[in-house]
Amino acid sequence: MDKIKYNLFLQILKEELVPAMGCTEPAAIAYAGAKVKSVLDTTGEQAKRALIEVSGNIVKNVKSVTVPNTCGLKGIEAALAAGISLGKHEKELSVLSEIKEDEAPIVANFLKSFPIEVKRSCSDEIFEIAVSLYSDNHVAYIKLVGDHTNIALLKLDDKVLIENDKALPKKQADRSLLSIESIIEFADSVDLDDVREVIERQIDCNMAIAEEGLKNDYGANIGKVYLSGDPKNVKVRAKAYAAAGSDARMNGCELPVIINSGSGNQGMTTSIPVIVYASHLGIERDVLIRALTLSNLITIHLKTGIGTLSAYCGVISAGAAAACGIVYLRGGKFEAIAHTLVNALASSSGIICDGAKASCAAKIALAVESGLLGMDMYYHDCQFYAGDGIVKQGVEATIKSISRLAYVGMKETDKEIISIMIDD
């Protein structure tokens, strides 16, 4: 692989595999609140009220999820209150990570006394968070667009501090150069010292929260339910551990996860099944690191055409990519990985995203099951063919079909999901 593309792939991994505490959309709101509070603080005046305007997909992904370190609070107001009152904007998506246990009640008390108005954004942006923070004589304003920490506009009163054309997007690496063939080439040839730190961090963080989810009571305990069926079966454990991480994360666990494509659930689904299989198969650590490099980049490749948020459940892509990582552990090359991916995507594409909440864990288990089915099909000389529904000739053409389905075809579905969710 040429040096330019090699460095590009490294940059993509470093941009995407970052830590986050709790669901990333509430974390983005908390980050916006903490950042705009730091701007208002420069005036010496105290914040008196806030207005937050969010796109429909933010409503969907924040409405039902627990905000970490808030004594179980949920929703947009809670996330913003946490960010304004105790958040550290320098920590970005780990903005709430330094809240101490005895400080958590401060958020609830702040929320009771601090007026927060919530409005739906009028723009067509899928991902948009705008916060206006008012004191007696000043107003600080922040707008995040397109990505969880991408500041499109930051200003104090009429003074613009950051504007879109002056602030480069957080994610700069060109993802259009990703392909299954090039990802396999990179995974095979990468100097492990270049990726070891970021992948090892993912292994440590994501397995820790999976184990926590199996140990304690979180949400609907999907991971525990799966594991109770046949705990010695590696397929069961792969699904159970991945689901358990989501059980914990969606329901207030304060452990960080390493995300993928802006999502902790996708980060866990991409990685945990591969780690479980590597342990079961007795795979050496260096091979596991290469397999996770591959599964992470495949998830990113799939999500690039779909977008950060949509009506298409993102863990479907991650579950298919995880199966590809497991195939890599078993010595599979392009043919095995491509067929596994197509088989998996043909089986489960179209599962809807109806926001972050406890049932995400069940969808993760289904996504991993679909990926493992795709793998088993290949090893039994079975496959889906071009013309079977949305399957096209070749893996890249099929990926484009999925992107079209999710990004274009499901736009109206997304609107209807949001309408159903906010129609109380």
C-alpha positions in Angstrom: 0.0 0.0 0.0 1.4 3.4 -0.9 2.3 5.7 2.0 -0.4 8.3 1.3 -3.2 5.8 1.5 -1.5 4.1 4.5 -1.3 7.3 6.5 -4.9 8.1 5.5 -6.2 4.8 6.9 -4.3 5.5 10.1 -5.8 8.9 10.4 -9.3 7.5 9.8 -8.9 5.1 12.7 -7.6 7.8 15.0 -10.4 10.1 14.1 -13.1 7.5 14.6 -11.9 5.3 17.5 -12.2 7.8 20.4 -13.6 7.5 23.9 -17.1 8.5 25.0 -19.0 8.2 28.2 -22.6 7.3 27.7 -24.6 7.7 24.5 -22.9 10.0 22.1 -25.9 12.3 21.3 -26.5 13.2 25.0 -22.8 13.6 25.3 -22.8 16.0 22.3 -25.5 18.1 24.0 -23.5 18.1 27.2 -20.4 19.1 25.3 -22.3 22.0 23.6 -23.6 23.1 27.0 -20.2 23.1 28.6 -18.5 24.8 25.7 -21.0 27.6 25.5 -20.9 28.0 29.3 -17.1 28.6 29.1 -17.8 31.4 26.6 -20.4 33.1 28.7 -18.1 32.8 31.8 -15.7 35.2 30.1 -18.2 38.0 30.7 -18.2 37.4 34.5 -22.0 37.1 34.4 -24.0 34.1 35.6 -26.2 32.1 33.2 -29.9 32.5 33.8 -31.6 30.4 31.2 -31.0 28.4 28.0 -32.6 27.6 24.7 -31.6 24.4 22.8 -32.7 23.7 19.3 -32.1 20.2 17.9 -32.8 18.2 14.8 -35.3 15.3 14.9 -32.6 12.7 15.0 -31.1 14.2 18.1 -34.6 14.1 19.7 -34.8 10.4 18.7 -31.4 9.5 20.1 -31.6 11.4 23.4 -35.2 11.0 24.5 -35.0 7.6 26.2 -31.3 7.2 27.2 -29.9 7.7 30.7 -27.3 10.5 31.0 -24.2 9.2 33.0 -23.4 10.7 36.4 -26.9 12.3 36.8 -28.6 9.9 39.2 -30.5 8.3 36.4 -31.8 11.4 34.6 -32.9 11.1 30.9 -33.5 13.4 28.0 -32.3 16.6 26.3 -32.8 18.9 29.3 -30.8 16.6 31.6 -27.9 16.3 29.2 -27.8 20.1 28.7 -28.1 20.7 32.5 -25.2 18.3 33.2 -23.0 20.0 30.6 -23.7 23.5 31.8 -23.5 22.7 35.5 -20.5 20.3 35.7 -19.3 19.5 32.3 -15.6 19.8 31.1 -15.7 20.8 27.5 -12.0 19.9 27.0 -13.0 16.3 27.5 -15.3 16.4 24.4 -17.5 13.3 24.4 -16.2 12.4 27.8 -17.5 15.7 29.0 -19.2 14.3 32.0 -16.5 11.8 33.0 -15.1 13.9 35.9 -18.3 14.3 37.8 -17.8 12.7 41.2 -20.5 10.5 42.8 -21.3 13.1 45.5 -21.7 15.8 42.8 -24.3 13.9 40.7 -27.3 15.4 42.7 -26.1 18.9 41.7 -27.3 18.2 38.1 -30.8 17.3 39.3 -31.0 20.4 41.5 -29.7 22.6 38.7 -32.3 21.2 36.3 -35.1 22.0 38.7 -34.1 25.7 39.1 -32.6 26.5 35.7 -35.1 27.3 32.8 -34.3 25.3 29.7 -36.5 25.6 26.6 -36.3 22.9 24.0 -37.3 23.4 20.3 -37.1 21.4 17.1 -34.7 22.8 14.6 -36.2 24.3 11.5 -33.2 23.4 9.3 -32.8 20.3 7.1 -29.7 19.1 8.9 -29.9 15.5 10.2 -27.4 16.3 13.0 -27.8 19.7 14.5 -27.5 21.0 18.1 -27.8 24.7 18.8 -27.6 26.2 22.3 -28.2 29.8 23.4 -27.1 30.6 26.9 -28.4 33.8 28.4 -27.2 36.0 31.3 -28.6 39.4 32.2 -26.7 41.3 29.5 -25.1 38.7 27.2 -25.9 35.6 25.2 -23.4 32.9 24.1 -24.4 30.7 21.2 -23.0 27.4 19.8 -24.1 25.3 16.9 -22.9 21.7 16.2 -23.5 20.4 12.7 -22.8 17.1 11.1 -20.7 15.6 13.8 -20.8 15.3 17.6 -18.0 17.9 18.3 -17.9 19.8 15.0 -18.5 23.5 15.9 -20.2 25.2 13.0 -20.7 28.5 14.8 -19.6 29.9 18.2 -20.2 33.5 19.2 -20.7 35.8 22.2 -23.4 38.4 21.5 -22.5 39.6 18.0 -18.9 38.6 18.1 -18.1 35.5 16.1 -15.5 33.3 17.7 -15.7 30.3 15.4 -17.4 30.0 12.0 -17.8 27.1 9.7 -15.4 28.4 7.1 -12.8 29.1 9.8 -13.0 25.8 11.6 -12.0 22.6 9.9 -14.4 19.6 10.4 -13.2 17.2 13.1 -13.0 14.4 10.5 -10.8 15.4 7.6 -9.5 12.1 6.2 -11.1 11.1 2.9 -13.2 8.0 3.5 -14.0 7.6 -0.2 -10.7 5.7 -0.7 -11.9 2.9 1.5 -12.8 -0.4 -0.1 -12.9 -4.0 1.2 -9.9 -4.9 -0.9 -7.8 -2.0 0.4 -8.9 -2.5 4.0 -7.7 -6.1 3.9 -4.4 -5.0 2.4 -4.0 -2.5 5.2 -4.9 -5.0 7.9 -2.4 -7.4 6.5 0.5 -4.9 6.2 0.1 -2.3 8.9 2.9 -1.8 11.3 1.2 -2.9 14.5 3.0 -0.1 16.5 1.0 2.4 14.4 -2.4 1.0 15.6 -1.6 -0.9 18.8 -2.5 1.9 21.2 -5.8 2.8 19.7 -6.9 -0.9 19.2 -5.7 -2.0 22.7 -7.7 0.9 24.2 -10.8 -0.4 22.4 -10.2 -3.9 23.7 -9.8 -2.8 27.3 -12.6 -0.3 27.4 -15.3 -2.2 25.5 -14.7 -5.5 27.2 -14.8 -3.8 30.6 -18.2 -2.4 30.0 -19.4 -5.7 28.5 -18.3 -7.5 31.7 -20.0 -4.8 33.8 -23.2 -5.3 31.8 -23.2 -9.1 32.6 -22.3 -8.6 36.2 -24.9 -6.1 37.3 -28.6 -5.1 36.5 -28.9 -2.8 33.5 -32.0 -2.1 31.3 -33.6 -5.3 30.0 -30.5 -7.4 30.7 -30.4 -8.7 27.1 -26.8 -9.9 27.5 -27.7 -12.0 30.6 -30.7 -13.5 28.8 -28.6 -14.6 25.9 -25.8 -16.0 28.1 -28.2 -18.0 30.2 -29.1 -20.1 27.1 -25.7 -21.8 26.4 -22.8 -20.0 28.1 -20.1 -22.3 26.7 -21.2 -21.6 23.1 -18.9 -19.0 21.5 -21.6 -17.7 19.3 -23.8 -17.2 22.3 -21.0 -15.4 24.2 -20.2 -13.2 21.2 -23.8 -12.0 21.1 -24.2 -11.8 24.9 -21.1 -9.8 25.6 -21.8 -7.3 22.8 -25.4 -6.9 24.0 -24.3 -6.6 27.6 -22.1 -3.6 26.8 -25.1 -1.8 25.4 -27.3 -2.9 28.3 -24.9 -1.0 30.6 -24.2 1.9 28.3 -27.8 2.8 27.5 -28.8 2.6 31.1 -26.4 4.9 32.9 -23.1 3.0 33.3 -20.3 5.4 33.7 -17.6 3.4 32.1 -16.2 4.8 28.8 -16.4 3.0 25.4 -14.4 3.4 22.3 -16.8 4.5 19.6 -16.9 3.8 15.8 -18.6 6.2 13.3 -19.9 8.4 16.2 -21.6 5.5 18.1 -20.6 3.6 21.2 -23.0 0.8 20.2 -21.3 0.5 16.9 -17.9 0.5 18.5 -18.9 -2.3 20.8 -20.6 -4.3 18.1 -17.6 -4.0 15.8 -15.1 -5.1 18.4 -16.5 -7.3 21.2 -17.5 -10.4 19.1 -14.1 -10.4 17.5 -12.4 -10.3 20.9 -14.6 -13.1 22.2 -13.8 -15.3 19.3 -10.1 -14.6 19.5 -10.1 -15.7 23.1 -12.1 -18.9 22.2 -9.8 -19.8 19.3 -6.6 -19.0 21.2 -5.5 -16.3 18.6 -2.4 -14.4 19.4 -2.8 -10.7 20.3 -1.1 -9.4 17.1 -3.6 -11.2 14.9 -6.5 -9.9 17.0 -5.2 -6.3 16.5 -5.1 -6.8 12.8 -8.6 -8.3 12.8 -10.0 -5.4 14.8 -8.3 -3.0 12.5 -10.1 -4.7 9.6 -13.5 -4.8 11.4 -13.4 -1.2 12.4 -12.5 0.1 9.0 -15.2 -2.0 7.4 -17.8 -0.5 9.7 -16.5 3.0 8.8 -16.7 2.1 5.1 -20.3 0.9 5.4 -21.3 3.9 7.5 -19.7 6.5 5.2 -22.5 6.2 2.7 -25.2 5.8 5.3 -24.4 8.9 7.3 -23.9 9.5 11.1 -27.6 9.3 11.9 -30.5 7.7 9.9 -33.5 5.4 10.1 -31.1 2.5 9.4 -29.8 0.9 12.5 -26.1 1.4 12.5 -25.2 -1.8 14.5 -26.3 -3.9 11.4 -23.2 -2.6 9.6 -21.1 -3.2 12.7 -22.4 -6.7 13.2 -21.5 -7.6 9.6 -18.1 -6.0 10.0 -17.5 -8.0 13.2 -18.2 -11.2 11.3 -15.6 -10.2 8.8 -13.1 -9.7 11.6 -13.8 -13.2 12.9 -13.3 -14.6 9.3 -9.9 -12.8 9.3 -9.1 -14.5 12.6 -9.7 -17.8 10.9 -7.4 -17.0 8.1 -10.0 -15.8 5.6 -9.0 -13.5 2.8 -10.9 -11.3 0.3 -13.3 -13.9 -1.0 -14.4 -15.1 2.4 -14.7 -11.6 3.9 -16.6 -10.3 0.9 -19.1 -13.1 0.8 -19.6 -13.0 4.6 -20.3 -9.3 4.4 -22.8 -9.6 1.5 -24.6 -12.5 3.1 -24.9 -10.6 6.4 -26.1 -7.4 4.8 -28.7 -9.2 2.7 -30.1 -10.9 5.8 -30.7 -7.9 8.2 -30.5 -4.6 6.3 -33.6 -2.4 7.0 -33.8 -2.8 10.8 -34.9 0.6 12.0 -33.2 2.9 14.4 -35.8 4.3 16.8 -33.3 6.0 19.1 -30.9 5.1 21.8 -32.5 3.0 24.6 -32.5 -0.4 26.2 -33.7 -2.3 23.1 -30.5 -1.3 21.3 -28.9 -4.3 23.1 -31.3 -6.7 21.4 -30.6 -5.2 18.0 -26.9 -5.7 18.6 -27.5 -9.3 19.4 -29.5 -9.7 16.2 -26.8 -7.9 14.2 -24.1 -10.2 15.5 -26.3 -13.2 14.8 -26.8 -12.0 11.2 -23.1 -11.5 10.8 -22.3 -15.0 12.1 -24.9 -16.5 9.8 -23.3 -14.8 6.8 -20.0 -16.3 7.9 -21.4 -19.8 8.3 -23.1 -19.6 4.9 -19.7 -18.9 3.3 -18.1 -21.8 5.1 -20.9 -24.1 3.9 -20.5 -22.9 0.3 -23.8 -21.0 0.4 -24.4 -17.5 -0.6 -26.9 -14.9 -1.8 -26.5 -13.8 -5.4 -26.8 -10.6 -7.4 -30.5 -9.9 -8.1 -31.6 -11.4 -4.7 -33.4 -8.2 -3.5 -30.9 -5.4 -3.0 -27.8 -7.6 -3.5 -25.7 -6.5 -6.5 -22.8 -8.1 -8.4 -19.7 -7.6 -6.1 -19.3 -6.4 -2.6 -18.7 -2.7 -3.3 -21.9 -2.6 -5.5 -23.9 -4.2 -2.7 -22.5 -1.7 -0.2 -23.7 1.1 -2.5 -27.1 -0.4 -2.5 -27.2 -0.4 1.3 -26.1 3.2 1.4 -28.8 4.2 -1.1 -31.4 2.3 0.9 -30.4 3.9 4.2 -29.5 7.4 3.1 -32.2 8.0 0.4 -34.8 5.4 0.7 -35.4 5.6 4.5 -35.6 9.4 4.8 -39.4 9.4 5.0 -39.2 6.4 7.4 -36.9 8.4 9.6 -39.4 11.3 9.7 -42.2 8.9 10.6 -40.2 7.3 13.4 -39.4 10.7 14.9 -43.1 11.7 14.6 -44.2 8.5 16.4 -41.6 9.0 19.2 -42.6 12.5 20.0 -46.3 12.1 19.6 -47.2 11.6 23.3 
